[in-house]
Every structure is written in C-alpha cells, then in structure tokens.
Amino acid sequence: MSTLQIDSVLLHEAEQVAKLHNADLTQVVESFIRRYIEQTNRSKQAVKITPFVKQLGVDLNLPADFDEKEAYRKHLEEKYK
C-alpha cells in the first residue's frame, strides 16, 4: 500500500463523483492509472519505427513551417490550369 498526496479540493470532487457512480474511490483511481498506463504504452508502440523503415527515410530539408496542404493545393492548381 502506498500513500499519494492529492489536492484536497480535487480529492473531495473525486469522492463525490465516485459516490454518484456507486464506486469506491480506490477502484476509480486504480482504473484511471491502468488506463493511463495502457494509453502510454500504446502511444509508445505507435511511434516505434523499424530499422527497415528508418533506412527508407529521406530528409527533405523542409522548413519547420511547411504547409503540405497548401503545397498540394498549389500543385493541383498548376496541374489543372
């Protein structure tokens, strides 16, 4: 068992919400932590790039503010003149 420090106002609000849903605050907190960990793990997995894909990558030296939608719009304008 561990101790957490939680803002008293936040704790009171969480207790009220748990009561509304006939839930134990401990269960609510555990459920939240589980979902948080699952989402964090999923986002880490989604970002993984295999070595093969890395080798295919090409640095296009595009500016940081490059707008691909605007560039595509201009491309279509030129194409269909």
Backbone as XML, in Angstrom:
<?xml version="1.0"?>
<chain id="A" units="angstrom">
  <residue number="1" name="MET">
    <atom name="N" x="0.853" y="-1.178" z="0.000"/>
    <atom name="CA" x="0.000" y="0.000" z="0.000"/>
    <atom name="C" x="0.891" y="1.229" z="0.000"/>
  </residue>
  <residue number="2" name="SER">
    <atom name="N" x="0.543" y="2.220" z="-0.832"/>
    <atom name="CA" x="1.310" y="3.452" z="-0.937"/>
    <atom name="C" x="0.427" y="4.641" z="-0.597"/>
  </residue>
  <residue number="3" name="THR">
    <atom name="N" x="1.075" y="5.742" z="-0.287"/>
    <atom name="CA" x="0.349" y="6.964" z="0.026"/>
    <atom name="C" x="0.554" y="7.962" z="-1.100"/>
  </residue>
  <residue number="4" name="LEU">
    <atom name="N" x="-0.534" y="8.604" z="-1.533"/>
    <atom name="CA" x="-0.472" y="9.644" z="-2.548"/>
    <atom name="C" x="-0.873" y="10.968" z="-1.923"/>
  </residue>
  <residue number="5" name="GLN">
    <atom name="N" x="-0.264" y="12.037" z="-2.380"/>
    <atom name="CA" x="-0.681" y="13.361" z="-1.935"/>
    <atom name="C" x="-1.525" y="13.964" z="-3.045"/>
  </residue>
  <residue number="6" name="ILE">
    <atom name="N" x="-2.773" y="14.271" z="-2.738"/>
    <atom name="CA" x="-3.711" y="14.810" z="-3.723"/>
    <atom name="C" x="-4.317" y="16.082" z="-3.150"/>
  </residue>
  <residue number="7" name="ASP">
    <atom name="N" x="-4.445" y="17.085" z="-3.993"/>
    <atom name="CA" x="-5.061" y="18.331" z="-3.596"/>
    <atom name="C" x="-6.415" y="18.045" z="-2.940"/>
  </residue>
  <residue number="8" name="SER">
    <atom name="N" x="-6.682" y="18.686" z="-1.823"/>
    <atom name="CA" x="-7.896" y="18.376" z="-1.056"/>
    <atom name="C" x="-9.175" y="18.685" z="-1.834"/>
  </residue>
  <residue number="9" name="VAL">
    <atom name="N" x="-9.182" y="19.738" z="-2.615"/>
    <atom name="CA" x="-10.374" y="20.068" z="-3.406"/>
    <atom name="C" x="-10.598" y="19.003" z="-4.470"/>
  </residue>
  <residue number="10" name="LEU">
    <atom name="N" x="-9.518" y="18.612" z="-5.149"/>
    <atom name="CA" x="-9.615" y="17.571" z="-6.170"/>
    <atom name="C" x="-10.072" y="16.257" z="-5.556"/>
  </residue>
  <residue number="11" name="LEU">
    <atom name="N" x="-9.535" y="15.924" z="-4.409"/>
    <atom name="CA" x="-9.923" y="14.693" z="-3.725"/>
    <atom name="C" x="-11.402" y="14.713" z="-3.371"/>
  </residue>
  <residue number="12" name="HIS">
    <atom name="N" x="-11.872" y="15.822" z="-2.858"/>
    <atom name="CA" x="-13.298" y="15.930" z="-2.497"/>
    <atom name="C" x="-14.177" y="15.752" z="-3.734"/>
  </residue>
  <residue number="13" name="GLU">
    <atom name="N" x="-13.812" y="16.412" z="-4.845"/>
    <atom name="CA" x="-14.592" y="16.279" z="-6.078"/>
    <atom name="C" x="-14.588" y="14.835" z="-6.576"/>
  </residue>
  <residue number="14" name="ALA">
    <atom name="N" x="-13.423" y="14.191" z="-6.510"/>
    <atom name="CA" x="-13.320" y="12.796" z="-6.952"/>
    <atom name="C" x="-14.192" y="11.888" z="-6.087"/>
  </residue>
  <residue number="15" name="GLU">
    <atom name="N" x="-14.204" y="12.138" z="-4.791"/>
    <atom name="CA" x="-15.045" y="11.340" z="-3.897"/>
    <atom name="C" x="-16.518" y="11.509" z="-4.251"/>
  </residue>
  <residue number="16" name="GLN">
    <atom name="N" x="-16.939" y="12.734" z="-4.560"/>
    <atom name="CA" x="-18.333" y="12.993" z="-4.924"/>
    <atom name="C" x="-18.712" y="12.270" z="-6.214"/>
  </residue>
  <residue number="17" name="VAL">
    <atom name="N" x="-17.828" y="12.320" z="-7.196"/>
    <atom name="CA" x="-18.091" y="11.635" z="-8.468"/>
    <atom name="C" x="-18.162" y="10.125" z="-8.254"/>
  </residue>
  <residue number="18" name="ALA">
    <atom name="N" x="-17.264" y="9.599" z="-7.448"/>
    <atom name="CA" x="-17.279" y="8.157" z="-7.162"/>
    <atom name="C" x="-18.596" y="7.758" z="-6.500"/>
  </residue>
  <residue number="19" name="LYS">
    <atom name="N" x="-19.054" y="8.574" z="-5.566"/>
    <atom name="CA" x="-20.324" y="8.276" z="-4.893"/>
    <atom name="C" x="-21.490" y="8.270" z="-5.883"/>
  </residue>
  <residue number="20" name="LEU">
    <atom name="N" x="-21.482" y="9.244" z="-6.816"/>
    <atom name="CA" x="-22.549" y="9.312" z="-7.821"/>
    <atom name="C" x="-22.638" y="8.039" z="-8.648"/>
  </residue>
  <residue number="21" name="HIS">
    <atom name="N" x="-21.483" y="7.413" z="-8.849"/>
    <atom name="CA" x="-21.426" y="6.194" z="-9.671"/>
    <atom name="C" x="-21.380" y="4.925" z="-8.826"/>
  </residue>
  <residue number="22" name="ASN">
    <atom name="N" x="-21.690" y="5.083" z="-7.528"/>
    <atom name="CA" x="-21.660" y="3.942" z="-6.607"/>
    <atom name="C" x="-20.345" y="3.165" z="-6.706"/>
  </residue>
  <residue number="23" name="ALA">
    <atom name="N" x="-19.250" y="3.908" z="-6.740"/>
    <atom name="CA" x="-17.935" y="3.281" z="-6.869"/>
    <atom name="C" x="-17.067" y="3.671" z="-5.682"/>
  </residue>
  <residue number="24" name="ASP">
    <atom name="N" x="-16.106" y="2.842" z="-5.411"/>
    <atom name="CA" x="-15.119" y="3.106" z="-4.381"/>
    <atom name="C" x="-14.022" y="3.971" z="-5.002"/>
  </residue>
  <residue number="25" name="LEU">
    <atom name="N" x="-13.585" y="5.007" z="-4.300"/>
    <atom name="CA" x="-12.580" y="5.921" z="-4.843"/>
    <atom name="C" x="-11.287" y="5.178" z="-5.195"/>
  </residue>
  <residue number="26" name="THR">
    <atom name="N" x="-10.914" y="4.209" z="-4.412"/>
    <atom name="CA" x="-9.714" y="3.426" z="-4.709"/>
    <atom name="C" x="-9.850" y="2.730" z="-6.064"/>
  </residue>
  <residue number="27" name="GLN">
    <atom name="N" x="-11.006" y="2.148" z="-6.325"/>
    <atom name="CA" x="-11.233" y="1.481" z="-7.613"/>
    <atom name="C" x="-11.165" y="2.469" z="-8.764"/>
  </residue>
  <residue number="28" name="VAL">
    <atom name="N" x="-11.722" y="3.662" z="-8.571"/>
    <atom name="CA" x="-11.700" y="4.683" z="-9.613"/>
    <atom name="C" x="-10.262" y="5.088" z="-9.925"/>
  </residue>
  <residue number="29" name="VAL">
    <atom name="N" x="-9.484" y="5.327" z="-8.886"/>
    <atom name="CA" x="-8.088" y="5.735" z="-9.077"/>
    <atom name="C" x="-7.296" y="4.622" z="-9.757"/>
  </residue>
  <residue number="30" name="GLU">
    <atom name="N" x="-7.461" y="3.388" z="-9.300"/>
    <atom name="CA" x="-6.760" y="2.266" z="-9.923"/>
    <atom name="C" x="-7.143" y="2.114" z="-11.388"/>
  </residue>
  <residue number="31" name="SER">
    <atom name="N" x="-8.414" y="2.267" z="-11.683"/>
    <atom name="CA" x="-8.891" y="2.165" z="-13.056"/>
    <atom name="C" x="-8.271" y="3.255" z="-13.926"/>
  </residue>
  <residue number="32" name="PHE">
    <atom name="N" x="-8.232" y="4.470" z="-13.399"/>
    <atom name="CA" x="-7.624" y="5.574" z="-14.131"/>
    <atom name="C" x="-6.151" y="5.300" z="-14.412"/>
  </residue>
  <residue number="33" name="ILE">
    <atom name="N" x="-5.432" y="4.844" z="-13.404"/>
    <atom name="CA" x="-3.999" y="4.574" z="-13.568"/>
    <atom name="C" x="-3.779" y="3.470" z="-14.601"/>
  </residue>
  <residue number="34" name="ARG">
    <atom name="N" x="-4.605" y="2.419" z="-14.564"/>
    <atom name="CA" x="-4.488" y="1.343" z="-15.562"/>
    <atom name="C" x="-4.672" y="1.885" z="-16.977"/>
  </residue>
  <residue number="35" name="ARG">
    <atom name="N" x="-5.739" y="2.690" z="-17.164"/>
    <atom name="CA" x="-5.988" y="3.255" z="-18.500"/>
    <atom name="C" x="-4.854" y="4.167" z="-18.937"/>
  </residue>
  <residue number="36" name="TYR">
    <atom name="N" x="-4.337" y="4.960" z="-18.020"/>
    <atom name="CA" x="-3.224" y="5.857" z="-18.329"/>
    <atom name="C" x="-2.006" y="5.063" z="-18.793"/>
  </residue>
  <residue number="37" name="ILE">
    <atom name="N" x="-1.679" y="3.995" z="-18.104"/>
    <atom name="CA" x="-0.531" y="3.160" z="-18.461"/>
    <atom name="C" x="-0.764" y="2.504" z="-19.818"/>
  </residue>
  <residue number="38" name="GLU">
    <atom name="N" x="-1.978" y="1.981" z="-20.052"/>
    <atom name="CA" x="-2.289" y="1.344" z="-21.337"/>
    <atom name="C" x="-2.155" y="2.337" z="-22.486"/>
  </residue>
  <residue number="39" name="GLN">
    <atom name="N" x="-2.690" y="3.537" z="-22.317"/>
    <atom name="CA" x="-2.605" y="4.542" z="-23.375"/>
    <atom name="C" x="-1.173" y="4.963" z="-23.625"/>
  </residue>
  <residue number="40" name="THR">
    <atom name="N" x="-0.401" y="5.105" z="-22.559"/>
    <atom name="CA" x="1.007" y="5.477" z="-22.705"/>
    <atom name="C" x="1.763" y="4.392" z="-23.459"/>
  </residue>
  <residue number="41" name="ASN">
    <atom name="N" x="1.511" y="3.135" z="-23.109"/>
    <atom name="CA" x="2.180" y="2.027" z="-23.797"/>
    <atom name="C" x="1.770" y="1.958" z="-25.253"/>
  </residue>
  <residue number="42" name="ARG">
    <atom name="N" x="0.473" y="2.193" z="-25.540"/>
    <atom name="CA" x="0.004" y="2.172" z="-26.930"/>
    <atom name="C" x="0.647" y="3.270" z="-27.746"/>
  </residue>
  <residue number="43" name="SER">
    <atom name="N" x="0.759" y="4.462" z="-27.177"/>
    <atom name="CA" x="1.345" y="5.569" z="-27.937"/>
    <atom name="C" x="2.831" y="5.326" z="-28.169"/>
  </residue>
  <residue number="44" name="LYS">
    <atom name="N" x="3.516" y="4.681" z="-27.227"/>
    <atom name="CA" x="4.928" y="4.341" z="-27.435"/>
    <atom name="C" x="5.053" y="3.337" z="-28.572"/>
  </residue>
  <residue number="45" name="GLN">
    <atom name="N" x="4.159" y="2.354" z="-28.621"/>
    <atom name="CA" x="4.207" y="1.346" z="-29.665"/>
    <atom name="C" x="3.890" y="1.958" z="-31.027"/>
  </residue>
  <residue number="46" name="ALA">
    <atom name="N" x="2.976" y="2.915" z="-31.060"/>
    <atom name="CA" x="2.580" y="3.525" z="-32.326"/>
    <atom name="C" x="3.720" y="4.344" z="-32.922"/>
  </residue>
  <residue number="47" name="VAL">
    <atom name="N" x="4.629" y="4.821" z="-32.092"/>
    <atom name="CA" x="5.700" y="5.680" z="-32.559"/>
    <atom name="C" x="6.928" y="4.884" z="-32.988"/>
  </residue>
  <residue number="48" name="LYS">
    <atom name="N" x="7.003" y="3.634" z="-32.600"/>
    <atom name="CA" x="8.172" y="2.833" z="-32.949"/>
    <atom name="C" x="8.338" y="2.740" z="-34.457"/>
  </residue>
  <residue number="49" name="ILE">
    <atom name="N" x="9.557" y="2.959" z="-34.910"/>
    <atom name="CA" x="9.874" y="2.862" z="-36.328"/>
    <atom name="C" x="10.925" y="1.772" z="-36.476"/>
  </residue>
  <residue number="50" name="THR">
    <atom name="N" x="10.645" y="0.822" z="-37.323"/>
    <atom name="CA" x="11.574" y="-0.288" z="-37.509"/>
    <atom name="C" x="12.829" y="0.208" z="-38.231"/>
  </residue>
  <residue number="51" name="PRO">
    <atom name="N" x="13.941" y="-0.502" z="-38.061"/>
    <atom name="CA" x="15.172" y="-0.119" z="-38.761"/>
    <atom name="C" x="14.984" y="-0.079" z="-40.279"/>
  </residue>
  <residue number="52" name="PHE">
    <atom name="N" x="14.171" y="-0.996" z="-40.805"/>
    <atom name="CA" x="13.932" y="-1.007" z="-42.251"/>
    <atom name="C" x="13.275" y="0.286" z="-42.711"/>
  </residue>
  <residue number="53" name="VAL">
    <atom name="N" x="12.277" y="0.731" z="-41.971"/>
    <atom name="CA" x="11.588" y="1.970" z="-42.338"/>
    <atom name="C" x="12.527" y="3.165" z="-42.181"/>
  </residue>
  <residue number="54" name="LYS">
    <atom name="N" x="13.357" y="3.156" z="-41.151"/>
    <atom name="CA" x="14.324" y="4.238" z="-40.974"/>
    <atom name="C" x="15.255" y="4.338" z="-42.171"/>
  </residue>
  <residue number="55" name="GLN">
    <atom name="N" x="15.655" y="3.202" z="-42.700"/>
    <atom name="CA" x="16.582" y="3.212" z="-43.826"/>
    <atom name="C" x="15.916" y="3.788" z="-45.077"/>
  </residue>
  <residue number="56" name="LEU">
    <atom name="N" x="14.589" y="3.704" z="-45.160"/>
    <atom name="CA" x="13.874" y="4.256" z="-46.310"/>
    <atom name="C" x="13.705" y="5.764" z="-46.225"/>
  </residue>
  <residue number="57" name="GLY">
    <atom name="N" x="13.820" y="6.298" z="-45.029"/>
    <atom name="CA" x="13.557" y="7.717" z="-44.809"/>
    <atom name="C" x="14.506" y="8.612" z="-45.568"/>
  </residue>
  <residue number="58" name="VAL">
    <atom name="N" x="13.970" y="9.744" z="-45.990"/>
    <atom name="CA" x="14.758" y="10.739" z="-46.702"/>
    <atom name="C" x="14.508" y="12.075" z="-46.031"/>
  </residue>
  <residue number="59" name="ASP">
    <atom name="N" x="15.581" y="12.799" z="-45.736"/>
    <atom name="CA" x="15.439" y="14.128" z="-45.148"/>
    <atom name="C" x="15.237" y="15.117" z="-46.281"/>
  </residue>
  <residue number="60" name="LEU">
    <atom name="N" x="14.060" y="15.725" z="-46.332"/>
    <atom name="CA" x="13.728" y="16.640" z="-47.421"/>
    <atom name="C" x="14.147" y="18.075" z="-47.130"/>
  </residue>
  <residue number="61" name="ASN">
    <atom name="N" x="14.692" y="18.322" z="-45.958"/>
    <atom name="CA" x="15.117" y="19.665" z="-45.564"/>
    <atom name="C" x="14.003" y="20.689" z="-45.739"/>
  </residue>
  <residue number="62" name="LEU">
    <atom name="N" x="12.785" y="20.332" z="-45.347"/>
    <atom name="CA" x="11.648" y="21.236" z="-45.435"/>
    <atom name="C" x="11.691" y="22.206" z="-44.264"/>
  </residue>
  <residue number="63" name="PRO">
    <atom name="N" x="11.230" y="23.435" z="-44.477"/>
    <atom name="CA" x="11.201" y="24.387" z="-43.364"/>
    <atom name="C" x="10.200" y="23.938" z="-42.301"/>
  </residue>
  <residue number="64" name="ALA">
    <atom name="N" x="10.408" y="24.388" z="-41.080"/>
    <atom name="CA" x="9.553" y="23.987" z="-39.967"/>
    <atom name="C" x="8.102" y="24.400" z="-40.182"/>
  </residue>
  <residue number="65" name="ASP">
    <atom name="N" x="7.868" y="25.484" z="-40.889"/>
    <atom name="CA" x="6.504" y="25.970" z="-41.097"/>
    <atom name="C" x="5.911" y="25.505" z="-42.430"/>
  </residue>
  <residue number="66" name="PHE">
    <atom name="N" x="6.482" y="24.469" z="-43.037"/>
    <atom name="CA" x="5.997" y="23.968" z="-44.321"/>
    <atom name="C" x="4.565" y="23.461" z="-44.178"/>
  </residue>
  <residue number="67" name="ASP">
    <atom name="N" x="3.691" y="23.917" z="-45.075"/>
    <atom name="CA" x="2.275" y="23.536" z="-45.043"/>
    <atom name="C" x="2.011" y="22.617" z="-46.228"/>
  </residue>
  <residue number="68" name="GLU">
    <atom name="N" x="1.928" y="21.317" z="-45.954"/>
    <atom name="CA" x="1.773" y="20.365" z="-47.058"/>
    <atom name="C" x="0.436" y="20.503" z="-47.772"/>
  </residue>
  <residue number="69" name="LYS">
    <atom name="N" x="-0.595" y="20.911" z="-47.060"/>
    <atom name="CA" x="-1.898" y="21.104" z="-47.708"/>
    <atom name="C" x="-1.846" y="22.258" z="-48.695"/>
  </residue>
  <residue number="70" name="GLU">
    <atom name="N" x="-1.197" y="23.335" z="-48.305"/>
    <atom name="CA" x="-1.062" y="24.481" z="-49.207"/>
    <atom name="C" x="-0.198" y="24.110" z="-50.412"/>
  </residue>
  <residue number="71" name="ALA">
    <atom name="N" x="0.864" y="23.362" z="-50.177"/>
    <atom name="CA" x="1.721" y="22.935" z="-51.278"/>
    <atom name="C" x="0.954" y="22.036" z="-52.239"/>
  </residue>
  <residue number="72" name="TYR">
    <atom name="N" x="0.127" y="21.152" z="-51.711"/>
    <atom name="CA" x="-0.668" y="20.265" z="-52.568"/>
    <atom name="C" x="-1.707" y="21.053" z="-53.342"/>
  </residue>
  <residue number="73" name="ARG">
    <atom name="N" x="-2.323" y="22.056" z="-52.690"/>
    <atom name="CA" x="-3.293" y="22.906" z="-53.373"/>
    <atom name="C" x="-2.642" y="23.619" z="-54.558"/>
  </residue>
  <residue number="74" name="LYS">
    <atom name="N" x="-1.436" y="24.166" z="-54.338"/>
    <atom name="CA" x="-0.711" y="24.846" z="-55.428"/>
    <atom name="C" x="-0.367" y="23.867" z="-56.545"/>
  </residue>
  <residue number="75" name="HIS">
    <atom name="N" x="0.029" y="22.655" z="-56.149"/>
    <atom name="CA" x="0.345" y="21.627" z="-57.133"/>
    <atom name="C" x="-0.873" y="21.343" z="-58.017"/>
  </residue>
  <residue number="76" name="LEU">
    <atom name="N" x="-2.043" y="21.208" z="-57.401"/>
    <atom name="CA" x="-3.262" y="20.932" z="-58.173"/>
    <atom name="C" x="-3.650" y="22.092" z="-59.067"/>
  </residue>
  <residue number="77" name="GLU">
    <atom name="N" x="-3.447" y="23.332" z="-58.585"/>
    <atom name="CA" x="-3.720" y="24.491" z="-59.419"/>
    <atom name="C" x="-2.866" y="24.478" z="-60.677"/>
  </residue>
  <residue number="78" name="GLU">
    <atom name="N" x="-1.576" y="24.173" z="-60.494"/>
    <atom name="CA" x="-0.664" y="24.129" z="-61.648"/>
    <atom name="C" x="-1.036" y="22.964" z="-62.584"/>
  </residue>
  <residue number="79" name="LYS">
    <atom name="N" x="-1.376" y="21.857" z="-62.005"/>
    <atom name="CA" x="-1.677" y="20.668" z="-62.806"/>
    <atom name="C" x="-2.914" y="20.874" z="-63.661"/>
  </residue>
  <residue number="80" name="TYR">
    <atom name="N" x="-3.928" y="21.523" z="-63.139"/>
    <atom name="CA" x="-5.203" y="21.641" z="-63.860"/>
    <atom name="C" x="-5.433" y="23.025" z="-64.446"/>
  </residue>
  <residue number="81" name="LYS">
    <atom name="N" x="-4.384" y="23.742" z="-64.794"/>
    <atom name="CA" x="-4.545" y="25.043" z="-65.478"/>
    <atom name="C" x="-5.018" y="24.845" z="-66.882"/>
  </residue>
</chain>
